[in-house]
């Protein structure tokens, strides 16, 4: 009789174990398909904003995200790629349309080569890693500089992640490729920078950067006869060396009056031996729009770049949508003139970039035609900080205008060699001009936590004693006590 009961007990135990296993499998299956993610960081670094969730849930077509990640680069980048993976996992949890792939170009060079050619990714960006967004019709890639903000240690030694901007950068990329492509027209015919030219003064690199941000670019000319083409969403005038004719200026003026958008790069054109710059024909137009161009060369000895005395750097930006996300991001300014924004009735004007207090606008143009070292003259020179860029908006008519006092700051010579953020400033300006502010970023960076545990030598010895000796000894004594009680 004892054997059947024991057998029945064994069967019940086995059935119970099997049922428990089935329950665990079902629970694991359900939790894998229906789960919630939590962010326990103090700054909520990984929690998605309501705006991002709304955009993701509104996706109606597949979004392919490719993370080009080199293991060595990931190590040097600290926790960047861990944060990228976490945010993209949260993207996927909000929409089944998001498909994420991680590519190591060292292990899969053939696929990497195809991607590099398809998306026009530079070798430099590959070395630090990029994230590519592709919805089948448009694409955009995000670099590590756009994802993270670093803080350099004392003496320039080492760096750590100060703020994570991944969600903002990814949302901007997603919204950029989700919109209808905007066409940016570059004016030709006055020896402006050519978007097809690979020369140092050309704009081919700038054109590539704009196309990378889902813009179309093309050249236009003969505005006097045909006017601004209907498909132009914004007009770029890149450093005219020859004066515009009156009918051409009138065509541009009429287009702005109808709500047109323009970005003017009006660097100084030297007339050696004269006391003023050559006129481009656009000076009166921008002044009627609330912007005044100076007859001087802006320099800043405190922030001189190593390339020459006429190139300096700035990280002083106004509170404006164009520059709102550029805190701590330096830009280089070669051969720049003063650009003031006194404003005009019905227009909102804002100066965007300026020198430090030690900078000034040198009005003695003859000093640049010799080895004479420029010196500040309070009687004739503009005292710093001196602005070199301005933005104007006509909210009633819809027109937007951005004016830069340098046409060389986005030339091939600067964009191909400099690691500064000139590209970002110009692309932001074009994005604002066409009304695509969301491409500049609408989600604030998340400050990362760096928690450091500081303990003394005696405290470390105490922790080791408890963990290595007392805790195992306590467990052994408890087990021995239980054994002794059962035996007795």
C-alpha positions as CSV (number, residue, x, y, z in Angstrom):
1,X,0.0,0.0,0.0
2,X,2.9,2.3,0.7
3,X,4.3,1.9,-2.8
4,X,1.1,3.0,-4.6
5,X,0.9,6.1,-2.4
6,X,4.5,6.9,-2.9
7,X,4.0,6.5,-6.7
8,X,0.9,8.7,-6.6
9,X,2.9,11.4,-4.7
10,X,5.7,11.2,-7.2
11,X,3.3,11.6,-10.1
12,X,1.6,14.6,-8.4
13,X,5.0,16.2,-7.8
14,X,6.0,15.6,-11.4
15,X,2.7,17.1,-12.7
16,X,3.2,20.1,-10.4
17,X,6.7,20.7,-11.7
18,X,5.4,20.4,-15.3
19,X,2.5,22.8,-14.6
20,X,5.0,25.3,-12.9
21,X,7.2,25.0,-16.0
22,X,4.3,25.7,-18.3
23,X,3.2,28.7,-16.2
24,X,6.8,30.1,-16.3
25,X,7.1,29.6,-20.1
26,X,3.7,31.3,-20.7
27,X,4.6,34.2,-18.3
28,X,7.9,34.7,-20.1
29,X,6.2,34.7,-23.5
30,X,3.6,37.2,-22.4
31,X,6.1,39.4,-20.7
32,X,8.3,39.4,-23.8
33,X,5.4,40.6,-25.9
34,X,3.8,42.9,-23.4
35,X,6.2,44.7,-21.2
36,X,7.0,48.1,-19.8
37,X,10.4,49.8,-19.5
38,X,11.2,52.1,-16.6
39,X,13.9,54.7,-16.3
40,X,15.3,55.0,-12.8
41,X,18.0,57.5,-13.6
42,X,17.7,60.8,-11.7
43,X,17.6,62.9,-14.9
44,X,15.4,60.4,-16.8
45,X,18.1,60.1,-19.4
46,X,16.4,57.3,-21.4
47,X,12.7,58.2,-20.8
48,X,11.1,59.3,-24.1
49,X,9.2,62.6,-24.2
50,X,5.5,62.8,-25.1
51,X,6.4,64.4,-28.4
52,X,8.7,61.6,-29.4
53,X,6.1,58.9,-28.4
54,X,3.4,60.7,-30.4
55,X,5.6,60.8,-33.6
56,X,6.6,57.2,-33.2
57,X,3.1,56.0,-32.8
58,X,2.1,57.9,-35.9
59,X,4.5,56.1,-38.2
60,X,2.7,54.4,-41.1
61,X,5.7,53.1,-43.0
62,X,8.8,51.1,-42.0
63,X,11.7,53.0,-40.5
64,X,15.0,51.3,-40.8
65,X,17.7,52.4,-38.3
66,X,21.3,51.2,-38.8
67,X,23.8,51.8,-36.1
68,X,27.3,51.8,-37.5
69,X,29.4,50.9,-34.5
70,X,33.1,50.1,-34.2
71,X,33.8,48.2,-30.9
72,X,37.1,50.2,-30.3
73,X,35.2,53.5,-30.9
74,X,32.5,52.4,-28.6
75,X,34.9,51.8,-25.8
76,X,36.5,55.2,-26.3
77,X,33.1,56.8,-26.4
78,X,32.3,55.5,-22.9
79,X,28.6,54.8,-22.4
80,X,27.4,56.5,-25.6
81,X,26.5,53.3,-27.5
82,X,24.9,51.8,-24.4
83,X,22.6,54.9,-24.2
84,X,22.0,54.7,-28.0
85,X,20.9,51.1,-27.7
86,X,18.6,51.9,-24.8
87,X,16.9,54.8,-26.6
88,X,16.4,52.8,-29.8
89,X,15.0,49.9,-27.8
90,X,12.5,52.3,-26.5
91,X,11.8,53.5,-30.0
92,X,11.0,49.9,-31.0
93,X,8.7,49.4,-28.0
94,X,6.6,52.4,-29.1
95,X,6.2,51.3,-32.8
96,X,6.5,48.0,-34.6
97,X,7.5,50.1,-37.7
98,X,10.9,50.8,-36.3
99,X,13.5,48.2,-37.3
100,X,17.0,48.5,-35.8
101,X,20.2,46.9,-37.1
102,X,23.7,47.1,-35.6
103,X,26.6,46.9,-38.0
104,X,30.3,46.5,-37.3
105,X,32.2,47.6,-40.4
106,X,35.2,45.7,-39.4
107,X,33.4,42.3,-39.2
108,X,31.2,43.0,-42.2
109,X,33.2,45.3,-44.5
110,X,31.3,44.5,-47.7
111,X,27.9,45.6,-46.3
112,X,29.6,48.6,-44.7
113,X,31.1,49.6,-48.0
114,X,27.6,49.6,-49.6
115,X,26.1,51.6,-46.8
116,X,28.9,54.2,-46.9
117,X,28.3,54.7,-50.6
118,X,24.5,54.8,-50.3
119,X,24.4,57.3,-47.5
120,X,27.5,59.3,-48.3
121,X,29.0,58.7,-44.9
122,X,32.6,60.0,-44.4
123,X,35.4,57.8,-43.1
124,X,35.8,60.2,-40.2
125,X,32.2,59.7,-39.1
126,X,32.5,56.0,-39.5
127,X,35.5,55.9,-37.1
128,X,33.4,57.6,-34.4
129,X,30.1,55.8,-35.3
130,X,26.9,57.0,-36.9
131,X,23.2,56.2,-36.7
132,X,21.4,56.1,-40.1
133,X,17.6,56.7,-40.4
134,X,16.0,55.5,-43.7
135,X,12.2,55.4,-44.5
136,X,12.6,54.1,-48.0
137,X,12.4,57.4,-49.8
138,X,14.7,59.7,-47.7
139,X,17.5,59.2,-45.3
140,X,19.7,61.0,-42.8
141,X,22.5,60.0,-40.6
142,X,23.4,61.3,-37.1
143,X,27.0,61.6,-35.9
144,X,28.3,61.1,-32.4
145,X,28.9,64.8,-32.0
146,X,25.1,65.3,-32.4
147,X,24.3,62.5,-29.9
148,X,26.5,63.4,-27.0
149,X,28.0,66.5,-25.3
150,X,31.4,65.9,-23.6
151,X,33.1,67.5,-20.7
152,X,36.9,67.7,-20.9
153,X,38.8,67.0,-17.7
154,X,41.3,69.4,-16.1
155,X,44.3,70.1,-18.2
156,X,42.6,68.7,-21.2
157,X,43.0,65.2,-19.9
158,X,40.3,62.7,-20.6
159,X,36.6,63.4,-21.2
160,X,33.3,62.2,-20.0
161,X,29.8,62.4,-21.2
162,X,28.2,65.5,-19.9
163,X,24.8,65.3,-21.6
164,X,23.1,62.8,-23.9
165,X,21.3,64.3,-26.8
166,X,20.3,61.1,-28.6
167,X,16.5,61.4,-28.3
168,X,16.6,65.0,-29.7
169,X,18.9,64.1,-32.6
170,X,17.0,61.0,-33.5
171,X,13.6,62.8,-33.3
172,X,15.0,65.6,-35.6
173,X,16.3,63.0,-38.1
174,X,13.0,61.1,-38.1
175,X,10.9,64.3,-38.7
176,X,13.4,65.5,-41.3
177,X,13.0,62.4,-43.5
178,X,9.2,62.3,-42.9
179,X,8.6,65.6,-44.5
180,X,8.5,66.6,-48.2
181,X,12.0,67.4,-49.4
182,X,12.8,71.1,-49.5
183,X,14.7,72.6,-52.4
184,X,17.5,75.1,-51.6
185,X,18.5,77.2,-54.6
186,X,22.0,78.7,-54.9
187,X,22.2,81.9,-57.0
188,X,24.8,81.9,-59.7
189,X,26.1,84.6,-62.1
190,X,28.0,86.9,-59.8
191,X,31.0,84.7,-59.1
192,X,29.3,83.2,-56.0
193,X,30.5,80.0,-54.4
194,X,29.6,77.1,-56.7
195,X,27.9,74.0,-55.3
196,X,29.5,72.0,-58.1
197,X,33.0,73.3,-57.4
198,X,35.6,71.2,-55.4
199,X,38.0,74.2,-55.2
200,X,38.8,75.7,-51.8
201,X,36.3,78.5,-52.4
202,X,33.6,76.2,-53.7
203,X,30.5,75.0,-51.9
204,X,30.4,71.3,-52.9
205,X,30.9,70.1,-49.4
206,X,28.1,72.4,-48.1
207,X,25.8,71.1,-50.8
208,X,26.6,67.5,-49.7
209,X,25.9,68.4,-46.1
210,X,22.5,69.9,-47.0
211,X,21.6,66.8,-49.1
212,X,22.5,64.7,-46.1
213,X,19.8,66.6,-44.1
214,X,17.2,65.7,-46.8
215,X,17.4,69.0,-48.7
216,X,17.7,69.2,-52.5
217,X,20.1,71.7,-53.9
218,X,20.4,73.3,-57.3
219,X,21.8,76.4,-59.0
220,X,19.7,79.3,-60.4
221,X,20.5,82.4,-62.3
222,X,19.0,85.2,-64.4
223,X,16.6,86.3,-61.6
224,X,15.9,89.5,-63.4
225,X,14.2,87.7,-66.3
226,X,12.7,84.6,-64.8
227,X,12.5,85.6,-61.1
228,X,13.0,83.1,-58.3
229,X,11.9,79.6,-59.5
230,X,8.6,78.4,-58.0
231,X,10.2,75.2,-56.6
232,X,12.7,77.1,-54.5
233,X,11.9,76.9,-50.8
234,X,14.9,79.0,-49.8
235,X,17.5,81.1,-51.7
236,X,21.2,81.1,-50.8
237,X,23.4,83.9,-52.0
238,X,27.0,82.7,-51.4
239,X,29.5,85.5,-51.5
240,X,28.9,87.5,-54.7
241,X,32.1,89.0,-56.1
242,X,30.4,91.0,-58.7
243,X,27.6,93.4,-58.1
244,X,23.9,92.5,-58.6
245,X,22.0,94.5,-61.2
246,X,19.0,96.5,-60.1
247,X,16.4,94.3,-61.8
248,X,17.9,91.3,-60.0
249,X,17.7,93.0,-56.6
250,X,14.1,94.0,-57.3
251,X,13.3,90.3,-58.1
252,X,14.8,89.2,-54.8
253,X,13.0,92.1,-53.0
254,X,9.6,91.1,-54.6
255,X,10.1,87.5,-53.6
256,X,10.8,88.4,-50.0
257,X,7.8,90.6,-50.0
258,X,5.7,87.6,-51.0
259,X,7.0,85.6,-48.0
260,X,10.2,84.2,-49.5
261,X,13.1,82.8,-47.4
262,X,16.8,83.6,-48.0
263,X,20.2,83.1,-46.5
264,X,22.8,85.7,-47.6
265,X,26.5,85.1,-47.2
266,X,27.9,88.6,-47.7
267,X,31.5,88.5,-46.8
268,X,33.7,91.5,-47.6
269,X,34.9,92.0,-51.2
270,X,38.2,93.9,-51.0
271,X,39.0,96.7,-53.4
272,X,42.6,97.1,-52.6
273,X,43.7,100.7,-52.1
274,X,40.2,101.9,-51.4
275,X,38.7,102.8,-48.1
276,X,35.6,100.7,-48.5
277,X,34.6,97.3,-49.8
278,X,33.2,96.7,-53.2
279,X,29.4,96.9,-53.2
280,X,27.4,93.7,-53.9
281,X,24.2,95.6,-54.7
282,X,22.5,93.9,-51.8
283,X,23.5,96.3,-49.0
284,X,20.4,98.5,-49.3
285,X,18.1,95.5,-49.5
286,X,19.3,94.0,-46.2
287,X,19.2,97.4,-44.6
288,X,15.5,97.8,-45.5
289,X,15.1,94.4,-43.8
290,X,16.6,95.6,-40.6
291,X,20.3,94.5,-41.1
292,X,23.3,96.8,-41.5
293,X,26.6,95.6,-42.9
294,X,29.8,97.1,-41.5
295,X,32.7,98.5,-43.5
296,X,35.2,96.7,-41.3
297,X,36.9,93.4,-40.7
298,X,36.1,91.7,-37.5
299,X,38.9,90.1,-35.5
300,X,39.2,88.7,-32.0
301,X,42.8,88.3,-30.7
302,X,41.5,86.3,-27.7
303,X,40.1,83.6,-30.0
304,X,42.5,83.6,-32.9
305,X,42.6,80.4,-34.9
306,X,46.1,78.9,-35.9
307,X,45.4,79.3,-39.6
308,X,45.9,83.0,-39.8
309,X,45.2,86.4,-38.2
310,X,41.9,86.9,-40.1
311,X,40.4,83.6,-38.7
312,X,39.0,83.5,-35.2
313,X,36.6,81.3,-33.3
314,X,33.3,82.0,-31.5
315,X,31.0,80.2,-29.1
316,X,28.9,83.2,-28.2
317,X,25.4,82.7,-29.5
318,X,22.1,84.5,-29.1
319,X,18.9,82.9,-27.7
320,X,17.4,82.0,-31.1
321,X,16.1,78.8,-32.7
322,X,19.1,78.7,-35.0
323,X,21.7,78.7,-32.2
324,X,19.6,77.4,-29.3
325,X,21.3,74.0,-29.5
326,X,24.9,75.2,-30.1
327,X,26.0,76.0,-26.6
328,X,29.7,75.2,-26.3
329,X,30.0,74.4,-30.0
330,X,32.7,76.7,-31.6
331,X,32.5,78.0,-35.1
332,X,35.4,79.5,-37.2
333,X,35.1,82.9,-38.8
334,X,37.5,83.7,-41.7
335,X,37.4,87.2,-43.2
336,X,34.2,88.3,-41.6
337,X,32.5,91.8,-41.5
338,X,30.3,93.3,-38.9
339,X,26.6,92.5,-39.2
340,X,24.3,94.6,-37.0
341,X,20.6,94.1,-36.6
342,X,19.0,97.5,-35.6
343,X,15.7,96.2,-36.9
344,X,12.9,97.8,-39.0
345,X,9.2,98.5,-38.5
346,X,7.2,95.2,-38.5
347,X,10.3,93.0,-38.5
348,X,11.9,91.0,-35.7
349,X,15.7,91.1,-36.0
350,X,18.2,89.2,-33.9
351,X,22.0,89.2,-33.9
352,X,23.2,85.6,-33.7
353,X,27.0,85.3,-33.3
354,X,29.5,87.7,-31.8
355,X,33.1,88.1,-30.7
356,X,34.2,88.4,-27.1
357,X,34.6,91.8,-25.4
358,X,38.2,91.8,-26.6
359,X,37.2,91.6,-30.3
360,X,36.6,94.6,-32.5
361,X,35.7,95.7,-36.1
362,X,38.9,97.0,-37.7
363,X,38.0,99.9,-40.1
364,X,41.5,100.6,-41.3
365,X,41.3,98.3,-44.3
366,X,44.8,99.2,-45.4
367,X,46.3,97.4,-42.5
368,X,45.3,94.1,-44.0
369,X,47.2,94.9,-47.2
370,X,50.5,95.0,-45.3
371,X,52.3,93.4,-42.4
372,X,50.9,96.0,-40.1
373,X,49.4,94.5,-37.0
374,X,45.8,95.8,-36.5
375,X,45.2,97.8,-33.3
376,X,42.0,98.9,-31.8
377,X,41.1,102.5,-32.3
378,X,38.2,103.6,-30.1
379,X,37.5,106.6,-32.4
380,X,37.0,104.6,-35.6
381,X,36.6,100.9,-34.8
382,X,33.6,99.0,-33.5
383,X,34.1,97.9,-29.9
384,X,33.4,94.2,-29.0
385,X,31.4,92.2,-28.7
386,X,30.9,92.6,-32.5
387,X,28.1,90.6,-34.2
388,X,28.8,88.8,-37.5
389,X,25.4,87.2,-38.3
390,X,21.7,88.2,-37.9
391,X,18.3,86.7,-38.5
392,X,15.2,88.7,-39.5
393,X,11.6,87.5,-39.5
394,X,8.5,89.2,-40.9
395,X,5.7,87.4,-39.0
396,X,3.0,89.2,-40.9
397,X,4.3,88.5,-44.4
398,X,6.0,85.2,-43.6
399,X,9.5,86.2,-44.9
400,X,12.6,85.0,-43.2
401,X,16.1,86.3,-43.8
402,X,19.5,85.2,-42.4
403,X,22.6,87.3,-43.1
404,X,26.2,86.3,-42.5
405,X,29.2,88.6,-42.6
406,X,31.4,85.9,-44.0
407,X,31.0,83.9,-47.2
408,X,34.1,81.7,-46.6
409,X,33.0,80.2,-43.3
410,X,31.2,77.4,-45.1
411,X,33.6,77.0,-48.1
412,X,35.3,73.7,-48.9
413,X,38.5,75.0,-47.3
414,X,36.8,75.3,-43.9
415,X,34.3,72.5,-44.0
416,X,36.9,69.9,-45.3
417,X,39.5,70.8,-42.7
418,X,37.8,72.2,-39.6
419,X,36.2,70.1,-36.9
420,X,34.1,73.1,-35.7
421,X,30.4,73.4,-36.1
422,X,30.2,75.8,-39.1
423,X,28.2,73.1,-41.0
424,X,25.6,72.9,-38.1
425,X,25.2,76.7,-38.0
426,X,24.5,77.0,-41.7
427,X,22.2,73.9,-41.9
428,X,20.3,75.2,-38.8
429,X,19.9,78.6,-40.6
430,X,18.5,77.0,-43.7
431,X,16.2,74.8,-41.6
432,X,14.9,77.8,-39.8
433,X,14.5,79.8,-43.0
434,X,12.2,77.2,-44.5
435,X,10.3,76.7,-41.3
436,X,11.7,73.4,-40.4
437,X,12.6,74.2,-36.8
438,X,12.0,70.6,-35.6
439,X,15.1,69.6,-37.5
440,X,17.2,71.8,-35.2
441,X,16.0,69.8,-32.2
442,X,13.0,70.2,-29.9
443,X,13.9,67.9,-27.0
444,X,16.3,69.2,-24.4
445,X,19.6,67.3,-23.8
446,X,19.6,65.0,-20.8
447,X,22.3,65.5,-18.2
448,X,24.0,62.2,-17.4
449,X,24.8,61.1,-13.9
450,X,28.4,60.3,-12.8
451,X,28.1,58.7,-9.4
452,X,31.4,58.3,-7.6
453,X,31.8,56.2,-4.4
454,X,34.5,57.5,-2.1
455,X,35.6,55.3,0.8
456,X,38.6,55.3,3.0
457,X,41.1,52.4,3.4
458,X,39.6,51.4,6.8
459,X,36.1,51.4,5.4
460,X,37.2,49.2,2.5
461,X,38.9,46.8,5.0
462,X,35.6,46.6,7.0
463,X,33.5,45.9,3.8
464,X,35.9,43.2,2.8
465,X,35.8,41.6,6.3
466,X,32.0,41.5,6.3
467,X,31.6,40.2,2.7
468,X,34.5,37.7,2.7
469,X,34.4,36.4,6.3
470,X,31.4,37.3,8.4
471,X,28.6,36.7,5.8
472,X,29.9,33.2,4.8
473,X,30.6,32.3,8.4
474,X,27.1,33.4,9.4
475,X,25.5,31.3,6.7
476,X,27.6,28.3,7.8
477,X,26.5,28.7,11.5
478,X,22.9,29.0,10.5
479,X,23.1,25.8,8.4
480,X,24.9,24.0,11.3
481,X,22.2,25.1,13.7
482,X,19.4,23.8,11.5
483,X,21.2,20.5,11.0
484,X,21.7,20.1,14.8
485,X,18.0,20.9,15.6
486,X,16.8,18.3,13.0
487,X,19.1,15.7,14.3
488,X,18.0,16.2,17.9
